[in-house]
């Protein structure tokens, strides 16, 4: 499974990168309206932004498969994470902006089952294996879900998204102590921040975040303007995605290093 990439560390921290993938199997790509639409909603360059995490001893779990094929951060049963609000499915048929992805309507139930077995199940088997491995080394482990999104997506939320969007399943997926520590690291930067706003954490955060068992999960959804040019107007193939902007990203990277160190300090304090 060359698309599934696990970099092991021994620190009590796992960084999950479920939406940085850009690989789409040819038989699926041939059915899409366009290759650009198929990759439009990737969490662009997040793997580069968090490249420092390996140096902290974190374990990194990443899929190279595009979320258009299957979104490994959605409920595998297909139940919406945000009932009554616009969102995308386990196997998305539209972009965040509501544009159809497929020329033929999208995958049927059998295809969805096949993708779940091929991609979703192995990704989460890897996550579970790493959680169990690290729980064998540490009493407490933090699972950190790393995401990003355009600052303005009117179909999903009003106005401009804060720079830092923390999700803890309304406080259920991790201890308040961890939430407060991560909030403090974000707030010290002067950037805008909200906790459990539009994004409360996806299926991974909600499923694995079980503080009573020593596993604390938190999601970080970044507005991508912090590390790349983020067009004010709806994106087009000519304007999106923009390149990774190293100079712009450096201040944000330093904040994220503080965030991950806060996660590590929390976990180690429970030893």
Secondary structure, 3 states (H helix, E strand, C coil): CCCEEEECCCCCEEEEECCCCCECCHHHHCCECCHHHHHCCCCCCHHHHCHHHHHHCCEEEEECECCCCCCCCCCCCCCCCCCCCCCCCCCCCECCCCCECECCCCCCHHHHHHHHHHHHHHHHHHHHHHHHHHHCCCCCEEEEEEEEECCCCCCCCCCCCCCEEEECCCCCCCCHHHHHHHHHHHHCCCCCEEECCCCCCCHHHHHHCEHHHCEEEEEEEEEHHHCECCCCCCCCCCCCCCCECHHHHHHHHHHHHHHHHHHHHHHHHCC
